[in-house]
Amino acid sequence: MRAVEHALGIIIPDNARILRNIINAIQMVHDHVIHFYHLHALDWVDIVSALKADPKKTADLASSISDWPNNASASYFKAVAAKLKAFVDSGQLGIFSNGYWGHPAYKLPPEANLMAVAHYLEALDWQRDFIKAMALIGAKNPHPQTYLVGGMATPVDPNSQNAINAGTIAQLNEYARRAKEFVDKVYIPDLLAVASFYKDWAAIGGGVGNYLSYGEFQKDNNPNTSNVWLPAGFIRGKNLSKIEPVDHKKVTEEVSRAWYKYTGGDSKPLHPWDGETTPNYTGPKTSYKELDTSGNNKYSWTKAIRYDGLPVEVGPLARMVIAYAAGHKEVKDLVGYALNKLGVGPEALFSTLGRTAARGIETKLIADKLPEFIGDLANNIKKGDYRIANTEKWDPATWPAEAKGYGYHEAPRGSLCHWIVIKDKKIANYQMVVPGGINASPRDAKGQLGPDEQALIGTPIAKPDQPIEIIRTIHSFDPCMACGIHLLDAEGKEIVQVKVR
């Protein structure tokens, strides 16, 4: 949307901007909590060890870090342990089946493991409840259906039951209240409790040291505005004393080590406006046990995405580091609180532990801000402003014959941008550079490693056949494989190809 709005010079109404901010906030809080409990926590929590826990001691531990109601009950944790034991005794761990239980890299005592398992299960119920807030204004998750070029499709009318009204605002406020309570009393205490046992990971998984954020939560209605609540910027080489302004023209993609080909040569970086996406698979035909990454061999379906010629990390850590360096008060306060509670210095941010902590800090930050965004919408409606979309450019006859645009967005996983080229009033080129692709970038023609690759250098591994330490760092980036996956059968043949015409 923002790419097209930028290309056509569309300014969206206030209600559309505010609704987009609310949806983005809901999605970030929801996504980050799910990531911690259901995608990343079990890298640190030994599920089977929880069976050895004393429920009373578990309740004492949980109550010592939070006044969450369930934490005080030994009978509650005893019931969770019984449920877990039923999984184990059945020989089928169900939702807990994937894990290297008993691995020597696990450090939590049984009681902490049982507490985390209990909250894992609670988070399943919490996320199912909270995401109803998205249904009210976005129709579905994770891809809201109410966005459209020029604004939003969700009507605003305080006198209609089929539009956003006072009842909708009240519901949103209640979901926001419950989200904040869970983040404050469950997620953040659990995060800090678990992290306290893994402080050695404050020196592991640092990555490339370059951080990019496009900025998010717009304060005005121009596409790609720099007037945002979470600041945009680029930090080079962990130098927090200098934040460089973002220039989309510095974003490039090259395919010297990726399974694509460029007409002008694979090692030539292309800006997305000039981007090409032509598959050129040269990998193994029959065996996929390992890939030859030596020399100039191609080994990835992800392009090497660079900013100003450098590999960059995007995501919660990048956003929090840039906001911290920019003097964002709430971010500085929360980062200081987390570092103080863990007894580590600012250098701990540049690590697997720091990346995981940054996601929690951002969740708390946005959960605190969400009621304010909802209040902005309520106040705008009270003024009698019900406009939801700018439809002036819906007729293609109003479009210029040729135009270019780009649209910034900070998704939960990191910086996302779309680029569009319009010729003869038709889309001539459309390229997306997604956060999963940025972080999972392969080597480039200069031999520079991508963020994921660089972060794995020097990682200690206790059992090579159970590399949970590798998983911890990769999961800390919250990789999205759907953004760069190609399906092949056992003989190396492509299973399906989708073409959009």
C-alpha positions in Angstrom: 0.0 0.0 0.0 2.6 2.5 1.1 4.6 1.8 -2.1 1.6 2.5 -4.3 0.6 5.5 -2.2 4.1 6.9 -2.5 4.2 6.4 -6.2 0.8 8.1 -6.7 1.2 10.8 -4.1 -1.7 9.6 -2.0 -2.2 11.1 1.6 -4.3 8.8 3.8 -6.8 10.2 6.3 -6.1 10.3 10.1 -8.4 7.4 10.9 -6.5 5.1 8.4 -3.1 6.1 9.9 -4.3 5.4 13.4 -5.9 2.1 12.5 -2.7 1.0 10.8 -0.8 1.9 14.0 -3.3 -0.1 16.1 -3.1 -3.1 13.9 0.7 -3.0 13.8 0.8 -2.7 17.5 -1.5 -5.7 18.0 0.4 -7.8 15.6 3.8 -7.0 17.2 2.6 -7.8 20.7 0.8 -11.0 19.6 3.7 -12.2 17.4 6.4 -11.5 20.1 4.6 -13.4 22.8 4.0 -16.4 20.6 7.6 -16.3 19.5 8.9 -16.4 23.0 6.7 -19.1 24.4 5.9 -21.3 21.4 8.9 -20.9 19.1 11.9 -20.0 21.3 11.3 -20.7 25.0 11.8 -24.5 24.5 15.3 -23.8 23.3 16.0 -22.9 27.0 13.4 -24.9 28.9 13.7 -28.6 29.4 10.2 -29.9 29.3 10.9 -33.4 30.7 12.9 -32.0 33.6 9.8 -30.2 34.7 8.4 -33.6 35.9 11.0 -33.5 38.7 9.8 -30.2 40.1 8.2 -29.7 43.5 4.8 -27.9 42.8 5.1 -26.0 46.1 8.6 -24.7 45.3 7.5 -23.9 41.8 4.7 -21.7 43.2 7.1 -20.1 45.6 9.5 -19.3 42.7 6.7 -18.0 40.5 5.2 -15.8 43.3 8.7 -14.3 43.9 8.8 -12.8 40.5 5.2 -11.9 39.8 1.8 -11.5 41.4 0.1 -13.3 38.4 -2.9 -15.1 40.1 -2.0 -18.6 39.0 1.6 -18.3 40.3 0.6 -18.6 44.0 -1.1 -22.0 43.7 0.9 -25.2 44.3 -2.2 -27.1 43.2 -2.2 -25.3 39.9 1.4 -26.3 39.1 0.7 -29.8 40.4 -2.1 -30.1 37.8 0.2 -28.8 35.0 2.8 -31.4 36.0 0.1 -34.1 35.9 -1.0 -33.0 32.4 2.7 -33.1 31.3 3.2 -36.5 32.8 0.3 -37.8 30.8 2.0 -36.7 27.7 5.2 -38.4 28.6 3.6 -41.6 29.8 1.7 -41.9 26.6 5.0 -42.0 24.7 3.7 -39.1 22.6 4.8 -35.7 23.8 2.3 -34.0 21.4 3.1 -30.2 21.2 6.3 -30.9 23.2 7.6 -33.7 20.9 10.3 -31.6 19.2 13.2 -31.0 21.6 16.5 -32.3 22.8 15.2 -33.0 26.3 18.0 -33.8 28.8 20.6 -31.9 26.7 23.6 -30.7 28.8 23.0 -27.1 27.5 19.9 -26.8 29.5 20.5 -24.9 32.8 17.1 -24.2 34.4 16.2 -26.0 37.6 13.1 -28.3 37.5 10.9 -25.7 39.2 11.8 -23.0 36.6 11.1 -25.5 33.9 7.6 -26.3 35.3 6.8 -22.6 35.7 7.7 -22.0 32.1 5.7 -25.0 30.8 2.7 -23.7 32.7 3.0 -20.3 31.2 3.6 -21.8 27.7 0.1 -23.4 28.1 -1.4 -20.2 29.4 0.1 -18.3 26.4 -1.8 -20.6 24.1 -5.1 -19.4 25.6 -3.9 -15.8 25.9 -3.0 -15.5 22.2 -6.2 -17.0 21.1 -8.1 -14.4 23.1 -5.9 -11.4 22.3 -6.0 -11.9 18.5 -9.7 -11.2 18.6 -8.7 -7.6 18.7 -7.2 -8.0 15.2 -10.5 -9.5 14.0 -12.4 -6.4 15.1 -10.5 -4.1 12.8 -8.3 -6.3 10.5 -10.6 -9.2 9.8 -7.8 -11.8 10.0 -4.3 -12.4 11.2 -1.4 -12.3 10.3 -2.4 -10.7 7.0 -5.2 -8.1 7.8 -7.8 -7.8 5.1 -8.9 -4.2 5.7 -5.8 -2.4 4.3 -6.3 -0.8 0.9 -4.5 1.7 -1.2 -5.5 5.1 0.2 -6.4 4.0 3.7 -8.5 1.3 5.2 -11.7 -0.6 4.3 -13.1 -0.7 7.9 -15.9 1.9 8.2 -16.1 4.3 11.1 -19.5 5.3 12.2 -20.5 5.7 15.9 -24.2 5.3 14.9 -23.8 1.9 13.1 -23.4 -1.5 14.6 -21.6 -2.6 11.4 -18.7 -0.1 11.8 -16.1 1.0 14.3 -18.1 2.6 17.1 -17.9 3.2 20.8 -18.5 -0.5 21.5 -15.5 -1.4 19.3 -13.3 1.1 21.1 -14.4 -0.4 24.5 -13.6 -3.9 23.3 -10.2 -2.8 21.9 -9.4 -1.2 25.3 -10.2 -4.4 27.2 -8.1 -6.5 24.9 -5.2 -4.0 25.3 -5.6 -4.1 29.1 -5.5 -7.9 29.2 -2.5 -7.9 26.8 -0.6 -5.5 29.0 -1.3 -7.5 32.1 0.0 -10.7 30.6 3.1 -9.0 29.3 3.8 -7.3 32.6 3.0 -10.3 34.9 4.0 -13.3 32.8 6.2 -12.6 29.8 8.6 -10.1 31.2 9.1 -11.9 34.5 9.6 -15.2 32.7 12.0 -13.7 30.2 14.2 -12.2 33.0 14.0 -15.4 35.1 15.1 -17.6 32.2 17.8 -15.2 31.0 19.3 -15.0 34.5 20.5 -18.7 34.1 22.0 -18.1 30.6 24.1 -15.0 31.0 26.9 -16.6 29.1 24.8 -16.1 26.0 25.4 -12.4 26.4 28.7 -13.1 24.6 27.4 -15.5 21.9 25.6 -14.8 18.6 26.5 -11.1 18.1 26.1 -11.0 14.3 27.3 -8.4 11.9 27.0 -5.3 14.2 25.1 -3.2 11.6 21.5 -2.3 12.4 18.7 -1.0 10.2 15.2 0.3 11.0 12.8 2.1 8.7 10.9 3.4 11.7 7.2 2.7 12.5 4.0 4.1 14.0 3.4 7.1 12.0 2.5 10.5 13.4 1.5 12.0 10.1 -0.2 10.7 7.0 2.5 10.9 4.4 3.8 7.6 3.1 7.3 6.8 4.4 7.2 9.7 6.8 10.2 10.1 9.1 7.8 11.5 11.7 7.4 8.2 13.6 7.2 7.0 17.2 9.9 4.3 16.8 12.8 6.1 15.0 14.3 5.2 11.7 18.1 4.9 11.2 21.2 2.9 10.4 23.9 2.1 12.9 27.2 1.0 11.5 29.6 -1.3 13.4 27.8 -1.0 16.8 28.6 2.8 16.8 25.8 4.1 18.9 27.1 7.6 18.8 26.1 8.0 15.2 22.7 7.2 13.6 22.7 7.6 9.9 19.5 8.6 8.1 17.9 5.8 6.0 18.2 6.1 2.2 16.2 3.4 0.4 18.5 3.8 -2.6 21.3 2.1 -0.5 19.3 -1.1 -0.4 20.6 -3.7 -2.9 20.3 -7.4 -3.7 22.8 -9.6 -5.4 22.8 -13.3 -6.3 26.4 -14.4 -6.6 25.8 -17.1 -4.0 22.0 -17.5 -4.5 20.1 -19.7 -6.9 19.0 -16.9 -9.2 20.6 -15.2 -12.2 20.8 -11.6 -13.3 21.1 -10.5 -17.0 23.9 -8.2 -16.2 26.0 -10.6 -14.1 25.2 -12.3 -10.8 27.7 -10.3 -8.7 26.3 -6.9 -9.6 24.1 -5.5 -6.8 20.7 -4.3 -8.0 18.4 -1.8 -6.4 14.9 -3.3 -6.1 13.5 -0.9 -8.6 15.8 -2.7 -11.1 15.4 -6.0 -9.4 15.2 -9.4 -11.1 13.9 -12.7 -9.7 14.9 -15.4 -12.1 15.4 -18.8 -10.5 18.7 -20.6 -11.4 19.0 -23.8 -9.3 22.5 -25.3 -9.4 22.4 -27.2 -6.1 22.4 -30.9 -5.4 20.1 -33.1 -7.5 19.7 -36.1 -5.3 21.4 -35.6 -1.9 20.7 -32.7 0.5 22.8 -33.8 3.4 25.1 -30.8 3.0 25.7 -27.9 0.6 29.1 -26.9 -0.8 29.5 -23.3 0.2 33.2 -23.0 -0.9 34.5 -20.9 -3.7 31.7 -19.2 -5.6 29.2 -22.0 -5.3 25.6 -21.0 -4.9 23.9 -22.4 -1.8 20.7 -20.4 -1.0 17.3 -19.4 -2.2 17.8 -16.1 -0.4 19.4 -13.2 -2.2 22.3 -11.3 -0.5 20.5 -8.2 0.7 22.8 -5.3 1.7 22.6 -1.7 2.9 25.3 0.6 1.7 27.2 -2.5 0.7 27.0 -4.1 4.2 25.1 -6.9 5.7 22.6 -5.6 8.2 20.5 -7.0 11.0 16.8 -6.0 11.2 14.2 -6.8 13.9 13.4 -5.9 17.5 17.1 -5.7 18.5 17.8 -3.3 15.6 14.8 -1.2 16.5 15.6 -1.1 20.2 19.3 -0.3 19.6 18.5 2.5 17.2 15.8 3.9 19.6 18.2 3.7 22.5 20.9 5.5 20.6 18.4 8.2 19.5 17.5 8.9 23.2 14.0 7.4 23.1 13.0 7.8 26.8 10.8 4.8 27.2 13.3 2.5 25.4 16.2 3.8 27.4 14.2 3.2 30.6 13.2 -0.3 29.7 16.7 -1.3 28.4 18.2 0.1 31.6 15.7 -1.9 33.7 16.4 -5.2 32.0 20.2 -4.8 32.1 20.1 -3.9 35.7 17.9 -6.9 36.6 20.3 -9.2 34.8 23.4 -7.5 36.1 25.0 -7.1 32.6 26.3 -4.2 30.7 25.1 -2.6 27.4 27.4 -4.8 25.4 25.1 -7.7 26.3 22.6 -6.3 23.8 24.8 -7.5 20.9 24.2 -11.2 21.4 21.7 -14.0 21.2 20.6 -13.1 24.8 20.3 -9.4 23.9 18.3 -10.2 20.8 15.8 -12.3 22.8 15.6 -9.6 25.5 15.1 -6.8 23.0 12.0 -8.6 21.7 10.6 -8.6 25.2 11.5 -5.0 25.8 9.7 -4.0 22.5 6.6 -6.0 23.5 6.4 -4.2 26.8 7.0 -0.9 25.1 4.2 -1.4 22.6 1.8 -3.0 25.0 2.1 0.2 27.1 1.5 2.3 24.0 -1.5 0.5 22.5 -4.1 2.2 24.7 -2.8 5.6 23.6 -3.3 4.6 19.9 -6.8 3.4 20.7 -7.4 6.7 22.5 -6.2 8.6 19.3 -8.9 6.8 17.3 -11.6 7.5 19.9 -10.7 11.2 20.0 -10.7 11.6 16.3 -14.1 10.0 16.0 -15.4 12.3 18.8 -14.4 15.3 16.6 -16.7 14.0 13.9 -14.0 12.7 11.5 -15.3 9.5 10.0 -13.1 9.5 6.9 -11.3 6.2 6.3 -9.8 6.3 2.8 -8.6 8.7 0.2 -10.3 7.5 -3.0 -9.1 10.3 -5.3 -6.6 8.1 -7.2 -8.7 4.9 -7.4 -9.5 5.6 -11.1 -6.4 4.6 -13.1 -7.2 7.5 -15.4 -5.8 9.8 -12.7 -2.5 8.0 -12.6 0.7 9.3 -14.2 1.9 7.3 -17.2 5.1 6.5 -15.3 5.9 6.5 -11.6 8.1 4.8 -9.0 7.3 4.3 -5.3 8.6 2.5 -2.2 6.8 1.7 1.0 8.5 1.2 4.4 7.1 -0.9 7.2 8.5 -2.4 10.4 7.0 -5.9 10.7 7.5 -7.9 13.9 10.5 -9.7 12.4 12.0 -6.5 11.1 12.3 -4.0 8.3 10.1 -4.6 5.2 10.0 -2.6 2.1 8.1 -2.9 -1.2 9.2 -1.2 -4.4 7.0 -0.6 -7.4 7.7 0.7 -10.9 4.7 1.8 -13.0 5.0 2.2 -16.8 2.1 2.9 -19.1 -0.1 2.9 -16.0 0.7 -0.8 -15.4 3.0 -2.5 -12.9 6.3 -3.0 -14.8 8.3 -4.3 -11.7 7.4 -5.1 -8.1 10.0 -6.2 -5.6 9.8 -7.0 -1.9 12.8 -7.1 0.5 11.5 -8.9 3.6 13.1 -9.1 7.1 13.6 -12.9 6.9 15.6 -12.5 3.7 17.7 -9.7 5.1 18.8 -11.7 8.2 19.1 -15.0 6.3 21.2 -13.4 3.5 24.0 -15.6 2.2 27.5 -14.5 1.4 27.9 -11.8 -1.3 30.5 -11.4 -4.0 32.9 -9.8 -1.5 32.6 -12.8 0.8 30.7 -11.0 3.5 28.6 -13.3 5.6 24.9 -12.6 6.2 23.6 -11.8 9.7 22.5 -15.4 10.6 25.7 -16.8 9.3 28.0 -14.4 11.2 26.0 -14.8 14.4 26.8 -18.5 14.4 30.6 -18.1 14.2 32.2 -19.3 17.5 29.0 -20.9 18.9 29.9 -23.6 21.4 28.2 -27.0 20.6 28.0 -29.7 23.3 26.5 -32.4 21.0 26.9 -31.9 17.2 24.1 -34.3 16.6 21.8 -32.2 18.8 22.8 -28.6 17.9 20.4 -26.8 20.2 23.0 -24.0 20.6 22.7 -23.3 16.8 18.9 -23.3 17.1 19.0 -20.8 19.9 20.7 -18.2 17.9 18.8 -18.8 14.7 15.5 -18.7 16.6 16.5 -15.4 18.3 16.2 -13.8 14.8 12.6 -15.2 14.5 13.2 -16.6 11.0 10.3 -16.8 8.6 11.0 -19.6 6.2 7.8 -18.9 4.2 9.6 -15.8 3.0 12.3 -17.7 1.2 11.2 -21.3 0.7 11.1 -23.4 -2.5 9.6 -26.9 -2.4 11.5 -29.7 -4.2 10.9 -33.4 -4.1 13.5 -36.0 -3.1 14.9 -36.0 -6.7 15.4 -32.3 -6.7 12.4 -31.5 -8.9 10.3 -28.4 -8.2 6.9 -29.5 -6.7 4.9 -26.4 -7.5 5.3 -22.9 -8.9 2.8 -20.1 -8.4 2.6 -17.3 -11.0 0.7 -14.1 -10.4 -0.4 -12.4 -13.6 
